Amino acid sequence: MRVEESGVLASLRPTREDRRPSTEQIAVHAYLLWLARGQPGGTDWDDWLEAERQLAASA
């Protein structure tokens, strides 16, 4: 796995054809954020929104 400076996995970056991240890309990135934060309960929505933000910023 290659992680970019932004902290986003390179394979999760949207392609040039589709600048919006897919639901799968957001879900995987949210899961990785959750793991990195020690798997706290009740943060699924926060992790999802942060994943969307990070992926959009890296596009």
ZIDA-V494512 format. One line per field, one symbol per residue. psi: psi as a letter, one per 40 degrees, with the letter a starting at -180 (. if undefined). burial: 1 if it has 24 or more other ideal C-beta (glycine too) atoms within 12 Angstrom, else 0. A space follows every 10 residues. Layout:
# ZIDA-V494512
psi: ???
burial: ???
This chain:
# ZIDA-V494512
psi: hhhideehhd eehiiddgeh iidddddddd ddddddeefi ieeddddddd ddddddde.
burial: 0000000100 0111000000 1000110111 0110000000 0000001101 110110010
